[in-house]
Amino acid sequence: MADIVTRDNFVEAETAHYFREQLEKAPVNQYFHNREPVDIGTQIIIRSNVDLVYSYAVVDVTEEARFSLAPSEV
């Protein structure tokens, strides 16, 4: 049974929704790289830039976390 979303719990419900969507694409602590152009129907970030490649991750920081990125080739 789904919980009812109200003004009081909207932020938590929306966050949980985005986490569930991300976890369908990649497990915890792994990036998902969206290599397709963003359009209004598939954007996750409101008013996404259509000329960028977006990457997402749900990261478990309960112990410790370190992020690193490879140098850009641009």
Phi and psi restraints in degrees (value plus and minus 20) as a CYANA .aco file:
   2 ALA   PHI    -100.5   -60.5
   2 ALA   PSI     128.6   168.6
   3 ASP   PHI     -95.9   -55.9
   3 ASP   PSI     132.9   172.9
   4 ILE   PHI    -105.4   -65.4
   4 ILE   PSI     110.9   150.9
   5 VAL   PHI    -110.7   -70.7
   5 VAL   PSI     109.3   149.3
   6 THR   PHI    -146.4  -106.4
   6 THR   PSI     157.1   197.1
   7 ARG   PHI     -78.7   -38.7
   7 ARG   PSI     -55.4   -15.4
   8 ASP   PHI     -91.8   -51.8
   8 ASP   PSI     -47.4    -7.4
   9 ASN   PHI    -139.2   -99.2
   9 ASN   PSI      -7.8    32.2
  10 PHE   PHI     -78.7   -38.7
  10 PHE   PSI     -66.5   -26.5
  11 VAL   PHI     -80.5   -40.5
  11 VAL   PSI     -65.9   -25.9
  12 GLU   PHI     -85.3   -45.3
  12 GLU   PSI     -59.2   -19.2
  13 ALA   PHI     -86.9   -46.9
  13 ALA   PSI     -61.2   -21.2
  14 GLU   PHI     -86.8   -46.8
  14 GLU   PSI     -61.4   -21.4
  15 THR   PHI     -81.1   -41.1
  15 THR   PSI     -65.8   -25.8
  16 ALA   PHI     -80.9   -40.9
  16 ALA   PSI     -59.5   -19.5
  17 HIS   PHI     -80.5   -40.5
  17 HIS   PSI     -67.7   -27.7
  18 TYR   PHI     -85.4   -45.4
  18 TYR   PSI     -59.2   -19.2
  19 PHE   PHI     -81.2   -41.2
  19 PHE   PSI     -65.9   -25.9
  20 ARG   PHI     -80.2   -40.2
  20 ARG   PSI     -63.8   -23.8
  21 GLU   PHI     -80.5   -40.5
  21 GLU   PSI     -64.3   -24.3
  22 GLN   PHI     -84.4   -44.4
  22 GLN   PSI     -62.9   -22.9
  23 LEU   PHI     -88.0   -48.0
  23 LEU   PSI     -37.8     2.2
  24 GLU   PHI     -93.0   -53.0
  24 GLU   PSI     -43.5    -3.5
  25 LYS   PHI    -115.2   -75.2
  25 LYS   PSI     -52.9   -12.9
  26 ALA   PHI    -176.0  -136.0
  26 ALA   PSI     122.8   162.8
  27 PRO   PHI     -90.8   -50.8
  27 PRO   PSI     151.6   191.6
  28 VAL   PHI     -74.9   -34.9
  28 VAL   PSI     119.3   159.3
  29 ASN   PHI      51.0    91.0
  29 ASN   PSI      -0.6    39.4
  30 GLN   PHI    -150.7  -110.7
  30 GLN   PSI     120.7   160.7
  31 TYR   PHI     -97.6   -57.6
  31 TYR   PSI     128.8   168.8
  32 PHE   PHI    -135.0   -95.0
  32 PHE   PSI     104.0   144.0
  33 HIS   PHI    -124.2   -84.2
  33 HIS   PSI      95.7   135.7
  34 ASN   PHI    -106.0   -66.0
  34 ASN   PSI      86.2   126.2
  35 ARG   PHI    -116.1   -76.1
  35 ARG   PSI     -18.9    21.1
  36 GLU   PHI    -113.5   -73.5
  36 GLU   PSI     125.5   165.5
  37 PRO   PHI     -79.8   -39.8
  37 PRO   PSI     124.8   164.8
  38 VAL   PHI     -98.8   -58.8
  38 VAL   PSI     119.6   159.6
  39 ASP   PHI    -152.7  -112.7
  39 ASP   PSI     151.5   191.5
  40 ILE   PHI     -77.2   -37.2
  40 ILE   PSI     -55.5   -15.5
  41 GLY   PHI     -94.5   -54.5
  41 GLY   PSI     -41.4    -1.4
  42 THR   PHI    -137.9   -97.9
  42 THR   PSI     -17.6    22.4
  43 GLN   PHI     -89.9   -49.9
  43 GLN   PSI     121.6   161.6
  44 ILE   PHI    -119.6   -79.6
  44 ILE   PSI     -62.3   -22.3
  45 ILE   PHI    -108.4   -68.4
  45 ILE   PSI     107.4   147.4
  46 ILE   PHI     -81.7   -41.7
  46 ILE   PSI     114.1   154.1
  47 ARG   PHI      38.7    78.7
  47 ARG   PSI      29.4    69.4
  48 SER   PHI     -82.0   -42.0
  48 SER   PSI     131.1   171.1
  49 ASN   PHI    -101.8   -61.8
  49 ASN   PSI     105.8   145.8
  50 VAL   PHI     -96.3   -56.3
  50 VAL   PSI     -31.0     9.0
  51 ASP   PHI    -123.2   -83.2
  51 ASP   PSI      -3.3    36.7
  52 LEU   PHI    -138.0   -98.0
  52 LEU   PSI     134.9   174.9
  53 VAL   PHI    -120.9   -80.9
  53 VAL   PSI     106.4   146.4
  54 TYR   PHI    -123.9   -83.9
  54 TYR   PSI     123.8   163.8
  55 SER   PHI    -145.3  -105.3
  55 SER   PSI     124.7   164.7
  56 TYR   PHI    -153.2  -113.2
  56 TYR   PSI     134.2   174.2
  57 ALA   PHI    -178.6  -138.6
  57 ALA   PSI     123.5   163.5
  58 VAL   PHI    -121.3   -81.3
  58 VAL   PSI      98.5   138.5
  59 VAL   PHI    -134.5   -94.5
  59 VAL   PSI     111.1   151.1
  60 ASP   PHI    -105.5   -65.5
  60 ASP   PSI      92.1   132.1
  61 VAL   PHI    -133.0   -93.0
  61 VAL   PSI       4.6    44.6
  62 THR   PHI     -86.3   -46.3
  62 THR   PSI     -48.4    -8.4
  63 GLU   PHI    -122.0   -82.0
  63 GLU   PSI     -89.7   -49.7
  64 GLU   PHI    -185.5  -145.5
  64 GLU   PSI     131.9   171.9
  65 ALA   PHI    -161.4  -121.4
  65 ALA   PSI     126.0   166.0
  66 ARG   PHI    -157.7  -117.7
  66 ARG   PSI     108.8   148.8
  67 PHE   PHI    -127.5   -87.5
  67 PHE   PSI     121.0   161.0
  68 SER   PHI    -165.9  -125.9
  68 SER   PSI     126.5   166.5
  69 LEU   PHI    -147.1  -107.1
  69 LEU   PSI     126.2   166.2
  70 ALA   PHI     -90.0   -50.0
  70 ALA   PSI     131.0   171.0
  71 PRO   PHI     -79.3   -39.3
  71 PRO   PSI     125.0   165.0
  72 SER   PHI     -91.4   -51.4
  72 SER   PSI     125.2   165.2
  73 GLU   PHI    -120.8   -80.8
  73 GLU   PSI      -9.5    30.5
